[in-house]
Amino acid sequence: MAVTVALTLSLTQQRKKMAGVTCQISISSSATVRRVGHHRPRCFSGSPEKKTPAVLKWAVGGVTELLRLFSVSSSSSISTNKDRSNSVVTARDVDDVMGILRSDYGNAYFVTGIFTSEIYSDDCIFADPTISFQGTKLYERNLRLLVPFLEDASIELQNMDKSESSQRDYITATWKLRTYLKFPWRPLISIDGSTVYELDRDFKIVRHVESWSVSAVEAIRQIFI
């Protein structure tokens, strides 16, 4: 998300100063946050990594992981998906998945960290213009990590459609993200974007790919305004 880009790049220095620790980031193929292949859904018109400087993609990946390591209190300050319900959620078709996603957007899952993880494959791939990684639990953890730094945050679902190919079903959602960051100058992050959800034959989401209306550099620039 755009918020991920802005926060991770700016908060790292603050976290390092607070902790009094100087760290060097070393990313390898065995790192928790890692790049994935360039395969994308056929119905998705553009790669989320297009026109993003390579150094920015590597920096965001490493800084996100560093921020996670330094954050020791965020996971206890907000609700988790398990806190919502003990019932098992199953989707029998694409329409069921769309209904659940609409409900998650109603809960503003991008900015609350509360979403229905049962409709995602455990090894789902998550990608945006700056970073790609694998694992639904990691995605949930990254969302929870950012929540304490957001203020008056909202995510508005504007449209949701479904499509299919010979082997896969896809859901495309367009949305508008708006949030202030808890910095002294209270910057506003406002991004229009879309997410393509690729489903497998069991109607589990196996790819969650974001695209933004602005470049990654422009998204980061908002934090300084």
C-alpha positions in Angstrom: 0.0 0.0 0.0 1.0 3.6 -0.3 0.8 3.9 3.5 3.4 1.1 3.7 5.8 2.9 1.5 5.4 6.3 3.3 5.5 4.9 6.8 8.3 2.4 6.5 10.7 4.8 4.9 10.1 7.6 7.4 9.6 5.7 10.7 12.7 3.6 10.4 15.0 6.4 11.4 12.8 7.2 14.4 12.7 3.6 15.5 16.4 3.3 15.3 17.0 6.5 17.3 14.5 5.4 20.0 16.1 2.0 20.3 19.6 3.4 20.1 20.6 0.7 17.7 22.4 1.0 14.3 21.3 -1.7 12.0 22.5 -2.8 8.6 19.9 -4.5 6.3 21.0 -7.5 4.4 18.4 -9.1 2.1 18.9 -12.5 0.6 16.7 -15.1 -1.0 16.0 -16.6 2.5 14.7 -13.4 4.0 11.2 -13.3 5.3 10.2 -10.4 3.0 11.4 -11.3 -0.4 10.7 -10.6 -4.1 8.6 -13.0 -6.1 8.3 -13.8 -9.8 6.9 -11.4 -12.3 4.0 -13.6 -13.3 0.7 -11.6 -13.1 -3.0 -12.3 -13.7 -3.9 -12.2 -17.4 -6.7 -9.7 -16.6 -4.4 -7.3 -14.9 -3.3 -4.5 -17.2 0.1 -3.7 -15.8 2.7 -4.9 -13.3 2.6 -3.4 -9.8 6.4 -3.0 -10.0 6.4 -1.1 -13.3 8.5 2.1 -13.3 9.5 1.7 -9.7 13.2 2.2 -9.1 14.9 -1.0 -8.0 16.6 0.6 -5.1 13.2 1.8 -3.8 11.7 -1.7 -4.0 14.7 -3.2 -2.0 14.6 -0.4 0.5 10.9 -0.7 1.2 11.3 -4.5 1.7 14.2 -4.2 4.1 12.8 -1.3 6.0 9.4 -3.0 6.4 11.1 -5.9 8.0 13.3 -3.7 10.2 10.2 -1.8 11.4 8.5 -5.1 12.2 11.5 -6.2 14.3 11.5 -2.9 16.3 7.8 -2.8 16.9 7.0 -4.6 20.2 3.7 -3.2 21.2 1.5 -2.8 18.1 0.2 -6.4 18.0 -1.3 -6.1 21.4 -3.0 -2.8 20.8 -5.5 -3.8 18.1 -7.8 -6.6 17.4 -6.7 -9.6 15.4 -8.7 -11.6 12.9 -9.1 -14.4 15.5 -10.7 -11.9 17.9 -13.6 -11.4 15.4 -15.2 -14.8 15.4 -14.6 -18.4 16.1 -16.7 -19.5 13.1 -15.1 -21.0 10.0 -15.7 -18.9 6.9 -16.0 -20.8 3.6 -16.6 -19.5 0.1 -18.4 -21.8 -2.4 -18.1 -19.6 -5.5 -16.8 -16.2 -6.7 -19.8 -14.4 -5.5 -19.2 -15.6 -2.0 -15.7 -14.3 -2.1 -16.9 -10.9 -3.4 -19.4 -10.7 -0.6 -16.8 -11.3 2.0 -14.4 -8.8 0.4 -17.1 -6.2 0.4 -17.6 -6.9 4.1 -13.8 -6.5 4.7 -13.8 -3.2 2.9 -16.7 -2.2 5.1 -14.4 -2.9 8.0 -11.7 -0.8 6.3 -9.3 -3.7 6.4 -6.4 -1.8 4.8 -6.3 0.6 7.7 -7.6 -1.6 10.6 -5.8 -4.9 9.9 -9.1 -6.8 10.3 -9.9 -9.0 7.4 -11.2 -12.5 6.6 -8.0 -14.5 6.4 -9.9 -17.7 5.7 -10.6 -16.7 2.1 -6.8 -16.4 1.4 -4.4 -19.2 0.7 -1.8 -19.6 3.4 1.0 -18.9 0.8 -0.9 -16.1 -1.0 1.4 -13.6 -2.8 0.9 -10.0 -1.9 2.3 -7.3 -4.2 2.2 -3.5 -4.7 4.4 -1.1 -6.7 7.2 -1.3 -4.1 7.2 -4.8 -2.5 6.2 -8.4 -3.0 6.1 -11.1 -0.4 4.4 -14.4 0.3 2.2 -15.5 3.3 -1.2 -14.3 4.6 0.1 -14.3 8.2 2.9 -11.9 7.2 0.4 -9.7 5.4 -1.8 -9.6 8.5 1.2 -8.8 10.7 2.3 -6.0 8.4 -1.1 -4.4 8.4 -1.3 -4.5 12.2 2.1 -3.0 12.4 1.0 0.2 10.6 -2.4 0.8 12.4 -1.0 2.7 15.4 0.6 5.3 13.1 -2.6 6.1 11.2 -5.2 8.8 12.1 -8.7 9.4 10.7 -8.0 6.6 8.2 -10.5 5.3 5.7 -10.6 3.1 2.7 -13.6 3.6 0.4 -14.6 0.8 -2.0 -15.6 2.4 -5.3 -16.3 -0.6 -7.5 -15.9 -4.4 -7.6 -16.1 -6.7 -10.7 -15.3 -10.3 -11.5 -13.8 -11.9 -14.5 -12.4 -15.3 -15.5 -9.9 -17.0 -17.8 -9.7 -20.6 -18.8 -8.0 -21.6 -15.5 -8.6 -18.8 -13.0 -11.2 -16.4 -11.6 -10.4 -12.8 -10.8 -11.9 -10.1 -8.7 -10.9 -6.4 -9.3 -11.7 -3.8 -6.7 -11.1 -0.1 -7.0 -10.7 2.0 -3.9 -9.7 5.4 -2.4 -7.3 5.4 0.6 -7.1 8.5 2.8 -5.3 8.8 6.1 -3.3 11.2 8.2 0.0 10.1 9.7 0.8 10.7 13.4 3.7 13.1 12.8 4.0 16.6 14.1 3.1 18.1 10.7 0.2 15.6 10.2 0.7 14.7 6.5 -2.2 13.5 4.5 -1.9 10.4 2.4 -4.5 10.2 -0.4 -4.3 7.5 -3.0 -6.7 6.0 -5.6 -5.9 2.4 -6.4 -7.1 -1.0 -7.4 -6.5 -4.6 -6.2 -6.7 -7.7 -8.3 -7.6 -10.9 -6.4 -6.7 -14.1 -8.2 -8.6 -17.2 -7.1 -7.7 -20.9 -7.3 -10.1 -23.7 -8.0 -11.1 -23.8 -4.3 -12.0 -20.1 -4.4 -9.1 -19.2 -2.3 -7.2 -16.0 -3.0 -3.7 -16.9 -4.2 -2.6 -13.4 -5.4 -3.4 -10.0 -4.1 -1.9 -7.4 -6.5 -2.2 -3.6 -5.9 -1.9 -0.8 -8.5 -1.9 2.9 -7.7 -2.9 6.0 -9.6 0.4 7.6 -8.7 4.0 6.3 -8.8 5.7 5.0 -5.7 7.9 8.0 -5.6 4.9 10.4 -5.7 3.2 8.3 -3.0 6.2 8.7 -0.7 6.4 12.4 -1.5 3.0 12.9 0.2 4.5 12.3 3.6 6.5 15.5 3.4 3.6 17.7 2.4 
